[in-house]
Amino acid sequence: MPPDQPSPAIPAEGVPAAATQPPPGVIALFFAFAKMSLAGFGGVLYWARRAIVEQHRWLSADEFNETYALCHFLPGPNIVNLSMVFGARLKGIAGGLAAFTGLLVPPMLIMTLLAALYARYGEIDALRRILAGVSCAAVGMLGATVLRMMMPLLKRREVAGVVMLLLVFLAIGVARLPLVPVLLAAIPVSIAVTFLLQRKVSA
Amino acid sequence: MNTNANPVWTLVLTFGVMSLFAVGGANAAIPEMHRIAVEEVHHWMTDKQFADVYAISQLSPGPNVLIVTLIGYVVAGVAGALAATFAMCVPTAVFAYYVSRLLARKSRSRWPAIIQRALVPLSIGLMSASILVLAQTADRSLLAALFTGAVAAAAFATRLNPFWMFLAGGILGFTGVI
């Protein structure tokens, strides 16, 4: 994805044009991603943007958005994709691996420890009740996130999009059908509808 | 699926496939995880455990996808936790790497934008299904459902730190209100 501004004469591929700071080393990448991953509440994306754009200035805000947009339309955990694509963009495969493992491994170890504690103490009554209450709150938080994502569709009155959304919701949430066949049917239909609507608009 | 198979390989296969179909990320794959882990396929855990595991994954640092670490641990201990995590994250990261290189080389095609627009409603539909599935497992009373609705409204309308919502939930749960 070429950035819009003319790039300076840096021949190396993957080096961001509007860059700001020289690309970090592999070890620095690992620790930067470990730090943003462990930063706490509010989602890793928030901390990733802050660290990459504001603190280290490895990418401009536009470059970050471009990279994120790509990772958002690919399947799988967005931020995990972002770590790989971003790391590789700066430092090739080694950079991708460093960012990926930095993002994933430290919190995974914490999570494994929590899983062991849960397996051991999960039946304690006080803990059961606290977790039950927290899970009610967590569902509410997800509800707010999804509402926020839905607003642009509703505001633009994208009827086709809302219909696709509802069909997927009914198939997966209500009928409890398996994910893979539902998406194998829904993805081509949605792409075809989007393509046809776009042609109609531009025609 | 063969129930005699080594559970670690079952985890790798399950989450490896899920990884490539999790349009919209880990939160979009919650219904599929619940279907496989609780409902029909494996009966690895109960509804209550699934709701707990979701709560723990939201309370802990790191990306949301690490809920699969907890599911993996319940199924096959530490080996299961590691296997589930990498199976859920590696295929999609490799895929992302190759797609980003492909797009970097090609001139501006309009297909990525079309595909992206086409996938947005699907991922929101999946996440809406996640809310339904999770609410059915977590909200065991009318009061609990009302609290979930109140949290959703408060988090939608304000920029309150999620910490306070979780704290409120923990206190209400501990005191037995919900």
Interface residues (C-beta under 8 A of the other chain):
Chain A: M1 E13 G14 S37 L38 A39 G40 F41 G42 G43 V44 T67 A69 L70 C71 H72 F73 L74 P75 G76 P77 N78 I79 V80 N81 S83 M84 V85 A88 R89 I93 G96 F100 L103 L104 P106 P107 M108 I110 M111 T112 L114 A115 A116 Y118 A119 G122 A126 R128 R129 I130 L131 A132 G133 V134 S135 C136 A137 A138 V139 G140 M141 L142 G143 A144 T145 V146 L147 R148 M149 M150 L153 E158 A160 G161 V162 M164 L165 L166 L167 V168 F169 I172 G173 V174 R176 P178 L179 V180 L183 A186 I187 S190 I191 V193 T194 F195 Q198
Chain B: V17 M18 S19 L20 F21 A22 V23 G25 A26 N27 A29 P31 E32 R35 E39 K48 Q49 A51 D52 V53 Y54 A55 I56 S57 Q58 L59 S60 P61 G62 P63 N64 V65 L66 T69 L70 Y73 V74 V78 A81 L82 T85 M88 C89 P91 T92 A93 V94 F95 A96 Y97 V99 S100 R101 L103 A104 P112 I114 I115 Q116 R117 A118 L119 V120 P121 L122 I124 G125 L126 M127 S128 A129 S130 I131 L132 V133 L134 A135 T137 A138 D139 R140 A144 F147 T148 G149 A150 V151 A152 A153 A154 A155 F156 N161 P162 F163 M165 F166 A168 G169 G170 I171 L172 G173 F174 G176 V177 I178
